[in-house]
């Protein structure tokens, strides 16, 4: 993301939270937690694939 698109994304997130900065931060933290959980699941799938001999093709 470029600086300009970052600014636009920030403006949009705050606008969707009716100008509430604290609400926008809470929303971003929730999304971040969800993404971290998904990433952990992907790591588990890859690790399991390597243990069963499937290799890295699990993510293809």
C-alpha positions in Angstrom: 0.0 0.0 0.0 1.2 3.5 -0.8 1.0 6.4 1.6 -1.9 7.8 -0.3 -3.9 4.6 -0.3 -3.1 4.1 3.4 -4.6 7.5 4.1 -7.7 6.7 2.0 -8.0 3.3 3.8 -7.7 5.0 7.2 -10.3 7.6 6.3 -12.7 4.9 5.1 -12.3 2.8 8.2 -12.9 5.8 10.5 -15.9 6.9 8.4 -17.4 3.4 8.6 -17.1 3.8 12.4 -19.0 7.1 12.3 -15.8 9.1 13.0 -15.1 7.1 16.2 -11.3 6.5 16.3 -11.5 4.2 19.2 -14.2 2.1 17.4 -12.0 2.0 14.3 -9.1 0.8 16.3 -11.2 -1.9 18.0 -12.5 -3.0 14.5 -8.9 -3.2 13.2 -7.8 -5.2 16.2 -10.6 -7.7 15.7 -9.7 -8.1 12.1 -6.1 -8.6 13.0 -7.0 -11.3 15.5 -9.0 -13.1 12.9 -6.2 -12.9 10.3 -3.7 -14.2 12.9 -6.0 -17.2 13.7 -6.3 -17.9 10.0 -2.5 -17.7 9.6 -2.0 -20.2 12.5 -4.5 -22.6 10.8 -2.5 -22.3 7.5 0.7 -23.0 9.4 -0.9 -26.1 10.9 -2.0 -27.3 7.5 1.4 -26.9 6.0 3.1 -28.6 9.0 0.6 -31.5 8.8 1.2 -31.7 5.0 4.9 -32.0 5.5 4.4 -34.7 8.1 2.2 -36.8 5.8 4.5 -36.3 2.8 2.3 -33.9 0.8 5.0 -31.2 0.8 4.3 -27.6 0.1 1.6 -28.3 -2.5 -1.1 -27.9 0.2 -1.3 -24.1 -0.4 -1.5 -24.4 -4.2 
